[in-house]
Amino acid sequence: MYLFTRSGRFGPGSLRDSMAFTMEVTEKVRQETSLDLHTWQASMSPQVGTVVWGAFVESLEELEAAQDKLAVSDQFTELAEKGGALFDGPLTDSLATVIHGERDPGASLPTYISSARATAANGRLGDAIAGGIEIAEVSARITGVPSMFMMDATGPYGGCRWSSGFDDIAALERAEAALAAKDEWIALIDRVGTAFQSGATQTIFRRIV
């Protein structure tokens, strides 16, 4: 399974137009492709103004078919061109392979997602993958919230990401507090942290649609 995302950062002074465009283009992509697409906005995080469209696909053929449908849709093209001026810079696509964890199609869609990203250190890819899986497993055990571990299939080689979903901000806060209170968690991060390059980041995303 793969996670495909497209992200962009809206320029200042266009909040109303940006939100209207975000919802309109999300619905259009759903109609044209049947992808289970959802949109998230960075919240309480350094990437203020950043919006991410994301969808899970079982295969790259499924993603290719969706992109081909959009490529011949005049309505989508016109909408994308109209919204292009709202962004502060180009959009960015990314593709990640799910290594550990699974998506429960019967579960309710989370309102918040906590996402952490890091890059494997040179010569430590195997350790980073093993450590990434262990982090996801221990996080789920301590917090009671499933955690997904993915490896980037595009972008900087060795990119890793972890993702956990929450029904509301209170649930996210409880999970963060549970991790911080566990010496086991801190010791784990210290132990496996050497398998990753410096500069790991953490972002909170709130679902828009």
HELIX and SHEET records of a PDB file:
HELIX    1   1 LEU A   15  THR A   33  1                                  19    
HELIX    2   2 LEU A   60  ALA A   71  1                                  12    
HELIX    3   3 ASP A   74  GLY A   84  1                                  11    
HELIX    4   4 LEU A  125  THR A  143  1                                  19    
HELIX    5   5 ILE A  169  ALA A  180  1                                  12    
HELIX    6   6 ASP A  183  VAL A  192  1                                  10    
HELIX    7   7 GLY A  193  ALA A  195  5                                   3    
SHEET    1   A 9 TYR A   2  ARG A   9  0                                        
SHEET    2   A 9 THR A  50  VAL A  57 -1                                        
SHEET    3   A 9 HIS A  38  ALA A  42 -1                                        
SHEET    4   A 9 THR A 201  ARG A 207 -1                                        
SHEET    5   A 9 TYR A 112  THR A 119 -1                                        
SHEET    6   A 9 GLY A 159  PHE A 166 -1                                        
SHEET    7   A 9 MET A 148  ASP A 152 -1                                        
SHEET    8   A 9 THR A  92  HIS A 100 -1                                        
SHEET    9   A 9 TYR A   2  ARG A   9 -1                                        
END                                                                             
